[in-house]
Structure formats: structure tokens, C-alpha cells
Amino acid sequence: MQGAGNDFVVIDAKNNRTNWNELAIKMCDRHYGIGADGLLLSLPSKTGDFKMRIFNADGSESAVCGNGLRCLVSHYLTNPNWGNLSEVTVETSVGLRTAKIRRQKNNPIEIQVNMGEPQIGLKQIPVNKLNDCKTLDIISLMNTTVAVNNQKLLLSLVSVGNPHAVHFIDYRVNDFPLVDLGSKVEQHRLFPDETNFEVVRVIDENNLEARVWERGVGETLACGSGACAIMVAGNLLGKLDKKAKMHLPGGVLKVEWNYGINNNIYLSGPAETVFRGEW
């Protein structure tokens, strides 16, 4: 399945037991496997309609994934065996997530996921305090400078169940050397658990373009939790309104943050099955 080009192998794993870390590495290999950014598992849940686990292409397990969540929800809601549902709850390692399906005439279905409340405090974002990195409070977390390849990058640090570092630029994101700097930011000593990295150019308060370097994967065509982190950072820095379209290489994601109301952030976009097969 894919959501805005962010692609996943999806498995109904309720009757399967295996080493998912190793299987993810084999399946996600784009030359010798199926090829994917990650492996999604659908499992039984006692608190939600089903449970999601996600493993990155390098075999590491991620806490949450916005596009993966939308893909799994689409798989669940469009399966005729589960009836004509319009809303489900999904158990993740960071809590329950609610998702709705929007059926549009002559258009792909759209899935909206409540990604919960983003975290911007030091207790929720794993960072190491360094002499060259000021990380003392929320304000400094929105303006943290790190040095990579003799370049200083101003980062905004946000957690959406997983850590993100957002870097705003004033030129085309295609011109940013993400391939050269992405892994350096991901594995910077500031981040003990490593981090996802987004490069963003604000077009106007409701539109932006972005590229994403995902932790454990590399550059991807889109990232749902990354889009949410961008919204939070852009809103707190006064760059974005509460609703915005994220123009990513793989497509457009829509994000809304009800900051000051219930503080939940909502991610919307298409999700579809590309093909089915057996392993």
C-alpha cells in the first residue's frame, strides 16, 4: 500500500509469529525483496478495533507512522469482510488513534487520522544537552542549532509519538543537500534515539513544500508524522495557519492542528493498495 508515495508491506499478523525485525529488512529491500519504506502489521487489540505495529526498512520498530496508519485503516475499512464502517480506533504503542474514512465521488478515498497531541517539552523529546546546542525550554526547542558538515542548521524539535527535527529554508527544497546531510542530522549526538528530519519551505500560511529523511529508512516520498511535526513547528513560529497543505514529492497531505482547543493534530490524505501477493 502507499500513502502519498510512502509505501508499506501490510500483513494481517494475528495468526503469524516470526522475527518481524529480520523480515522487515528482507521484505523492504528494493532489489532482493518486495521493496517498501516499512512493514505494517495488523494485530488483534483489546482496546481498539485493531492494533498496529510498524517496522522500518532497517528492521527497527517505530512507535507511530501517520501514512502507515492511514494505509492500515484504509485496508481495514475497505475490506468487505469488515462491513461498511466509517470510523475505527487503532491501538498503537503511544496510545489509541481514531481514524475516519471520507469517500469522494470520482476521487480516491481519503483517510483522516487523529494523531493525538504533539509534544514539545524536554520531558517528551529525547535530546542530549550539549555546549553547542541550547535545549533549555520550549522556546529553545523551536530554535536549536546543530552543526553538520561544517554547516549550522536551525532546527525545531517536535514529538508526534516519534522525534522530529524541522528545518525551514527560504529556497526550493529540491536544492537542499538532503542526501548529504540527512543521515548526519538523523544520527547527530544531540539525539540519543536518532531523529526524523524535515526540510521545509513555506509558500504561504496554508501551503508549504517539504522533503523528509526518515529515521531508519532514508529519504521518503512523504511522512505523515513529519507533516504533523512541520505543522506544529510552523504554527508556533508564526509561519503557518492552523490548516495547511503539505506538498511532498509523493503527493499532498492535509494537516490541521486545533491548538488551544483540544490540541489534537489531524492528518488527511489518500491511501491505496498497489498490489497483493504471497511471500
C-alpha positions as CSV (number, residue, x, y, z in Angstrom):
1,M,0.0,0.0,0.0
2,Q,1.0,3.6,-0.4
3,G,0.0,7.0,1.0
4,A,1.4,9.9,-0.9
5,G,4.2,7.6,-2.1
6,N,5.2,6.5,1.4
7,D,4.9,2.7,0.7
8,F,4.4,-0.3,3.0
9,V,4.1,-4.0,3.0
10,V,0.9,-4.8,5.0
11,I,0.4,-8.1,6.8
12,D,-2.6,-9.4,8.8
13,A,-0.4,-10.9,11.5
14,K,-2.9,-12.2,14.0
15,N,-2.0,-15.9,13.2
16,N,1.6,-15.3,12.5
17,R,4.6,-15.4,14.8
18,T,8.1,-14.6,13.4
19,N,11.1,-12.3,13.8
20,W,9.5,-9.2,12.4
21,N,12.7,-7.2,12.5
22,E,14.5,-9.6,10.2
23,L,11.5,-10.0,8.0
24,A,11.2,-6.2,7.6
25,I,14.8,-6.0,6.3
26,K,14.2,-8.8,3.8
27,M,10.8,-7.7,2.6
28,C,11.6,-3.9,2.3
29,D,14.7,-4.4,0.3
30,R,14.0,-2.8,-3.1
31,H,16.4,-5.1,-5.0
32,Y,16.0,-8.5,-3.4
33,G,12.7,-8.2,-1.6
34,I,9.3,-6.6,-2.3
35,G,10.5,-3.1,-1.7
36,A,9.0,-0.7,0.9
37,D,9.6,2.0,3.4
38,G,8.3,-0.2,6.1
39,L,6.4,-3.3,7.2
40,L,2.9,-2.8,8.8
41,L,1.3,-5.4,11.0
42,S,-2.4,-5.6,11.8
43,L,-3.0,-7.4,15.1
44,P,-5.9,-8.0,17.5
45,S,-6.5,-5.4,20.1
46,K,-8.3,-5.3,23.4
47,T,-8.7,-1.5,23.4
48,G,-9.2,-0.7,19.7
49,D,-10.6,-2.2,16.6
50,F,-7.1,-3.5,15.8
51,K,-3.5,-2.9,16.8
52,M,-0.7,-1.5,14.5
53,R,3.0,-2.3,14.7
54,I,5.4,-0.8,12.2
55,F,9.0,-1.8,11.4
56,N,11.3,0.4,9.3
57,A,13.2,-0.8,6.3
58,D,16.3,-1.2,8.6
59,G,14.4,-3.6,10.9
60,S,13.9,-1.0,13.7
61,E,10.4,-0.6,15.2
62,S,8.8,2.8,15.1
63,A,6.2,4.0,17.7
64,V,3.8,5.5,15.1
65,C,3.6,6.4,11.5
66,G,0.9,8.7,10.1
67,N,0.9,7.4,6.5
68,G,1.3,3.8,7.6
69,L,-1.7,4.3,10.0
70,R,-3.8,5.7,7.1
71,C,-2.8,2.8,4.9
72,L,-3.7,0.2,7.5
73,V,-7.0,2.0,8.2
74,S,-7.8,2.1,4.5
75,H,-7.0,-1.6,4.3
76,Y,-9.3,-2.3,7.3
77,L,-12.3,-0.1,6.2
78,T,-12.3,-1.1,2.6
79,N,-12.2,-4.8,3.3
80,P,-15.8,-6.2,2.6
81,N,-15.4,-8.7,5.4
82,W,-15.4,-5.9,8.0
83,G,-18.6,-4.2,6.7
84,N,-19.2,-0.6,5.7
85,L,-17.5,1.2,8.6
86,S,-16.7,4.9,8.5
87,E,-14.6,5.2,11.7
88,V,-12.2,2.9,13.7
89,T,-9.9,3.2,16.6
90,V,-6.3,1.9,16.3
91,E,-4.1,0.8,19.2
92,T,-0.5,2.0,18.8
93,S,2.4,1.9,21.2
94,V,1.7,5.6,22.0
95,G,-2.0,5.2,22.6
96,L,-5.3,4.9,20.7
97,R,-5.7,6.8,17.4
98,T,-9.1,7.4,15.8
99,A,-9.5,7.4,12.0
100,K,-12.3,8.4,9.7
101,I,-12.8,7.5,6.0
102,R,-14.0,10.1,3.6
103,R,-15.5,8.7,0.3
104,Q,-15.4,11.2,-2.5
105,K,-17.1,10.7,-5.9
106,N,-14.6,10.1,-8.7
107,N,-11.7,10.6,-6.3
108,P,-9.6,8.2,-4.2
109,I,-10.9,7.7,-0.7
110,E,-9.3,10.0,1.9
111,I,-8.4,8.9,5.4
112,Q,-8.3,11.4,8.3
113,V,-6.4,10.3,11.4
114,N,-6.4,11.9,14.8
115,M,-2.6,11.8,15.6
116,G,-3.2,12.9,19.2
117,E,-1.5,15.8,21.0
118,P,2.0,16.7,19.8
119,Q,4.7,17.1,22.4
120,I,7.2,20.0,22.6
121,G,8.6,19.7,26.1
122,L,12.0,18.4,27.1
123,K,10.5,15.5,29.0
124,Q,8.8,14.2,25.8
125,I,11.7,14.8,23.3
126,P,14.9,12.8,23.9
127,V,17.8,15.2,23.5
128,N,21.2,15.4,24.9
129,K,22.3,18.8,26.4
130,L,25.4,19.9,24.6
131,N,27.6,23.0,24.8
132,D,26.8,23.9,21.2
133,C,23.1,23.1,21.4
134,K,20.8,25.2,23.6
135,T,17.9,22.9,24.7
136,L,16.6,24.5,27.9
137,D,12.9,25.2,27.3
138,I,10.2,25.1,24.6
139,I,11.4,28.3,23.0
140,S,14.9,27.0,22.5
141,L,13.5,23.6,21.3
142,M,11.9,25.6,18.5
143,N,15.3,27.2,17.7
144,T,18.0,24.6,18.3
145,T,21.2,25.0,16.3
146,V,23.3,22.0,15.3
147,A,26.4,21.7,13.1
148,V,26.7,19.1,10.4
149,N,29.3,19.0,7.6
150,N,30.5,22.5,8.7
151,Q,27.0,23.9,8.3
152,K,24.8,25.3,11.0
153,L,21.2,24.2,10.8
154,L,18.4,25.8,12.9
155,L,16.0,23.0,14.0
156,S,12.6,22.9,15.6
157,L,12.2,19.8,17.7
158,V,8.8,18.2,18.0
159,S,7.5,14.7,19.0
160,V,4.4,13.2,17.4
161,G,4.9,9.9,19.1
162,N,8.3,9.8,17.4
163,P,11.0,12.6,17.3
164,H,11.3,15.1,14.5
165,A,13.7,17.9,13.7
166,V,12.2,20.5,11.3
167,H,14.5,22.9,9.3
168,F,12.9,25.9,7.5
169,I,14.6,27.3,4.4
170,D,13.7,30.2,2.1
171,Y,14.7,28.4,-1.2
172,R,13.4,25.4,-3.1
173,V,13.6,22.2,-1.0
174,N,15.0,20.3,-4.1
175,D,18.1,22.4,-3.8
176,F,18.8,21.3,-0.2
177,P,21.5,18.6,0.0
178,L,19.3,16.2,1.9
179,V,21.2,13.1,0.7
180,D,24.4,14.5,2.1
181,L,23.1,15.9,5.4
182,G,20.0,13.7,6.2
183,S,21.9,10.9,8.0
184,K,24.1,13.3,9.7
185,V,21.1,15.0,11.3
186,E,19.4,11.7,12.0
187,Q,22.4,10.4,13.9
188,H,23.6,13.6,15.5
189,R,24.8,13.2,19.0
190,L,22.1,15.6,20.2
191,F,19.5,12.8,19.6
192,P,20.1,9.7,21.7
193,D,17.3,7.8,19.9
194,E,18.1,9.5,16.5
195,T,15.5,11.6,14.8
196,N,13.4,12.2,11.6
197,F,14.5,15.3,9.7
198,E,12.3,17.6,7.6
199,V,13.3,20.4,5.3
200,V,10.6,22.9,4.6
201,R,9.9,26.0,2.5
202,V,6.8,27.9,3.4
203,I,4.9,29.1,0.3
204,D,2.2,30.9,2.3
205,E,0.4,30.3,5.6
206,N,-1.6,27.5,4.2
207,N,0.9,25.8,1.8
208,L,4.4,24.6,2.0
209,E,6.8,22.2,0.2
210,A,8.9,19.7,2.1
211,R,11.3,16.8,1.9
212,V,11.8,14.1,4.5
213,W,14.6,12.0,5.8
214,E,13.0,9.2,7.9
215,R,14.8,7.6,10.8
216,G,15.8,4.1,9.9
217,V,14.7,4.5,6.2
218,G,16.4,7.4,4.5
219,E,14.6,9.9,2.2
220,T,11.0,9.0,1.6
221,L,8.4,10.5,-0.7
222,A,6.2,11.5,2.2
223,C,5.9,11.2,6.0
224,G,2.7,11.6,7.9
225,S,4.1,12.2,11.4
226,G,6.7,14.5,9.7
227,A,3.9,16.6,8.2
228,C,2.3,16.9,11.6
229,A,5.6,18.0,13.2
230,I,6.0,20.6,10.4
231,M,2.5,22.0,11.2
232,V,3.4,22.3,14.9
233,A,6.7,24.0,14.4
234,G,5.4,26.3,11.7
235,N,2.4,27.3,13.8
236,L,4.5,28.0,16.9
237,L,6.9,30.0,14.9
238,G,4.1,32.1,13.3
239,K,4.8,30.7,9.8
240,L,1.6,28.6,9.3
241,D,-2.1,28.9,9.9
242,K,-3.9,26.1,11.8
243,K,-4.7,24.3,8.4
244,A,-2.1,23.7,5.7
245,K,-1.4,21.6,2.7
246,M,2.0,19.8,2.7
247,H,3.3,19.4,-0.8
248,L,5.7,16.4,-0.7
249,P,7.5,14.6,-3.5
250,G,4.9,11.8,-3.3
251,G,1.7,14.0,-3.1
252,V,-0.2,16.3,-0.9
253,L,-1.1,15.7,2.8
254,K,-3.5,18.0,4.7
255,V,-2.8,18.8,8.3
256,E,-4.9,20.6,10.9
257,W,-3.9,21.5,14.5
258,N,-6.6,22.6,16.9
259,Y,-4.0,24.3,19.1
260,G,-5.7,25.8,22.2
261,I,-8.9,23.8,21.7
262,N,-8.2,20.1,22.2
263,N,-4.6,20.3,20.9
264,N,-5.0,17.3,18.7
265,I,-3.5,17.2,15.3
266,Y,-5.3,15.7,12.3
267,L,-3.7,14.2,9.2
268,S,-5.6,13.6,6.0
269,G,-4.7,12.2,2.6
270,P,-5.2,9.3,0.2
271,A,-4.2,5.7,0.8
272,E,-4.5,2.8,-1.7
273,T,-3.5,-0.8,-2.3
274,V,-0.9,-1.1,-5.0
275,F,-0.8,-4.9,-5.3
276,R,-1.2,-8.1,-3.4
277,G,0.9,-11.2,-3.3
278,E,2.4,-14.0,-1.3
279,W,5.9,-14.3,0.5
